[in-house]
Amino acid sequence: MAGTKEIRLKIKSVQNTRKITKAMEMVAASKMKKAQERMRRGRPYAQRLLNITMHAARANTEYKHPLLTRRASVRRVGVVVVTTDKGLCGGLNTNLLRLVLNQHKEWLTKGIEAEYCTIGNKGLGFINRMGGKIVSQVTNYGDHPALDRLIGPVKMLIDGFLEGRLDEVHIFSTRFINTMKQEPTQGTMIPIPQEWVLPTGQVMKAEVGEGNWDYLYEPDAKAVLDQLLLRYLETAVYQAATDNIASEQSARMVAMKAASDNARNIIDELQLVYNKSRQASITKELSEIVGGAAAV
């Protein structure tokens, strides 16, 4: 059995660790509410923008925008991977990156090449270790992501699709469902799908009815759709980032709470061992005293 001094040092060390995890839990809890509000405010806007975009795209039958056109064959794809910059958030990044790795292997078996745009330090490090081709990256985007920082690197993949270098663009991110559940997802960004995935997993398609429209485009249909579709792609990337931040803070709060609870249990167990060791030491000293007195 370890001496009382060693056990006392272990208890002190675990107590210091518990102070850190408890502080991180409180910080994550304070950031979580704001992150969730920011994420929820963006969802109705993204849904409404999808409806407007698809309505305008279908209203003009003479012009078919390239971002809505599916290629006959897929030889090369672009991939946006949204992860966190920091760790200590449970299995949030691990679950998402496992999904990325499985899809990457599937593409390799089909002879499809992939180009990656990483948002977050964790995704950047993983794709580098995986041997993926990274064409652009964003790191340290913080708790309040700026749209211009996010869309710049992603635009390289959008331009690659318009130039014909890429046949599809996919996005991997974590969708926030509730404080206790965050789900890794994979979606197609380009060609733009006519649907929006709700937090419950339900797929809501663009609310576009059948019929004839008589629209006047100013200056023309191409210019209007170019702006609308790009705004929608920017919104999709921004929404993925805000969902990821809300998921990160929720997962970190839960993970740090579990770590604090485990530390408390370890302290209780060590305290019991310390008491037993101290009692044994006292008993030994008393036995020596009694033995010495009897010998005299």
N, C-alpha and C positions, 0 to 999 in steps of 0.2 A: 504494500500500500504506500502511496506517495506521502511525503511528509506534509505537515500542516502548512508549512511555508509555501511549498509548491502549489498546494490546493488553493491557498489564499490568493496567490498570484494569478491562477487560472480564473478564479471568480472575478477578480478585478478586471482582467482582460475581457471576459465575456460581458461584464457590466459596461465597460467602455464601448464595446461593439454594439450593445443594445441601445445605448444613447444615440449612436450614429444612425442606426436603422430607424429608431423612433423619430428622430428629427427628419429623416428623409421621407418617412411616411406622412408626417404632418405637412411638409412642403408639397409633396405630390397631391395630397388631398386638397390643399388650397389652390393649386394650379388646375386640378381636374375639373372643377366646376366651370371655370372660365373657358377651358378648352372644349368642354362639352357644349356650352352655349354657342361658342363660335362655330362649332361643327354643325349644330342643329340649325343655325340661322342660314347656313349655306345650302342646305338640301332643298328647300322649296325653290330657291332661285335656280339651282341647277335643273330641277324638274321642269320649271316654267320655260327656261331657256331652251331645253330640248324640244318642248312642244312647239315653240315659236320657230325654231330652226327647221324642224321637219315639216312644219306647215308651209313655210316659205319655199323649202326645197321641192316639195311635191306640187306646189302651185304652178311652177313653171316646168312644163313638160318638154320644152325645146332645149334646155340646158341641163346636163347631168354633171354635177360637181365631182371632181376626182376623189375627194375625201369620202364620198358616198359609194364609190364604185369598187366592187370586189374583183380582185385579180383572178384570172383563170387558174393559175398555179402559184404556189408559194415556195420560193427558193431561199428567201432571206427575210428575217423579221427583226423589228426593233422592239426592245423591251425596256420599260420603265419600272424600276424597282424602288419602292418607297419603304425605307426603314428608319430607325431612330439613330441619333448621333451618340447616345449614351446607352449603357447597359443597365443592369440591375432592375429589369422589368419582366422577370419571369421568362416564360417561353415565347414571348411575343415575336421576337425576331427569328428565333429558331424555327417556329412553325411556318412562318412566311418563307424563309430561305430554303426550307426543306421542299416546299411547293415549287420554288424556282428551280431547284436542283433536279427534281423529278421531271419537270417540263423541259429543262435543258437537255437531259439525257434522251427524252422522247424526240426532241427536234434533231439531235445528232443521229439517232437511228434512222430518221427519215431523210437525212442528208440536207437539213435546213440549217443555214448559218444564222447566228444571232448577234446583234449589236446591242449593247447595254448602256442605258442612262441611269445612273444610281443617284438616289436622293437619300442622304444619310450615311454616316461613317460605317455603320455595321454592314450595310449592303455593299459598300465600296470594298471593304476588306474581304468579304466573302466572295464576291465575283472575281477579285484578283486571285484569291487562293484557288478558285474553281477553274481558272484559266480562261474566263470569258473575255470577250473583246469589249472594252469600255471606251465609248466615244465621247462621253460627257459626264459630268458629275456635279452634285451640289452637296456641300457639307456644312455643318453648323448653321442650319437654317432657323434654329431657335424655336421658341414657343409661339411666336407670331410670324409665320412665314410670309415673306414678301413675294407677291406674284411675279414681279420681274426677275427675281432670282431663280424661281422655279421654272418658268416657261422658257427662259433662254436656252438652257441645255436640252430641254425636251424638244425645242423647235428644230434641233438638228435631225431628230428622227422624223418629224413632220415633213421637213424639207426633203429628207431622204425618200419618203413615200411619194411625194409630189414629183421628184426627179426620176422615179422609177427604180432607185437603188434598193428600196425595201418594198415588200409586198403586203405586209401587215405590221401594225404596231400594237403591242400588248402592254398592259399595266398590271403589276403585282403590288398589292397594298393590303393593309389590315383594316377591315370595316368594323366600326364600333357598333356593338349591339346593346350592351349594358355594362355596368361597372364590373361585373364578374365575368363577362364573356366578350371576347374580341375574336373575330374570324378572319383568317387569311383568305384573300380572294384573288382571282385572276380574271381580267376582263379585256375585251378588245377595244382599243381606242380608235384605231383606223383599220378598215373602213368604219365610220361612225355607226354604231348600232342604234336602232330606233327603240331603245328601252333603257330603263333606269332601275337599278336594283335597290330596293328599300332595305332599311336596317333589319327587318324581319326575314329577309331573304326573298320576299315576294318580288317578282319582276313586273314593273309597271311600264307599259309601252307608251310611246308618244301618243297623245290624244289628238290624232289627225283623222278627221272623218273623210268619207268619200264624197266627191262632188266636183263641180267646176268652179274655179275661182277666176276672177278678173282683176289681177294685180297689175299695177304700174310700178316697175322697178326704176329707181333713180339712184345712180346713173344707169345701171343695167343689172341683170340678174347675177352675173358673175361677180361684180363688185360687192353686191349685197350679201351673197352667200359666202364669199370669201371671208368677210368680216364676221358674219354670224357663226360660221363653223369654227373659225379660229377662237372666237370668244367662248364657244362651248368647250373646245379642247382645253383651253386655259382653265375654265371652271372645273372641268373633270380632274385635272391635275391638282388644282388648289384644294378641291374637296377631298381628294385622296390624302393630301398632306394633313389637312385638319382632322380627318378621321384618324389618321395614324397618331397624331399628337394626343388626341383625346384617349385613344387606346393605350398609348404609352404611359400617360399619367395614371390611368386607372390600374393598369397592370403593375406599375411600380408601387402604387399605394398598397395593393393587395400583397405583393411580394414582400415589401418591407414590413407589413403587419405580421405576415407569417414568420419572417425572420425575427422580429421582436418577440413574438410568442415563443418561438423555439429557444431563443436566448434566455428567456425567463425560466423555461423548463430546465435548461441546462444549469442555470444558476441554482435552482432548487435542488437538483440532484447533487451538484458539487457541494452545496451547503450541508446536505445530509452526510456526504462522505467526510467533509471537514469535521463535522460534529463527532462522527464515529472515531475518526483518527485522533481528535483532541481528547475524547473520553478514554481511548485506549492509552494515550500518553499519560494522562492523569492517573489512571489505574496502575500503570507500570511504576510511576514514581511513588505512589502510595505503597505498593508492594515492596519496593526497595527500602522505603523508610521503615516499614513494619519488620522486614527481614533484618535490617541493620540493628533495630532496637532489640529484636529477639536474640541476636547474636551477642550483644553486649550483656 
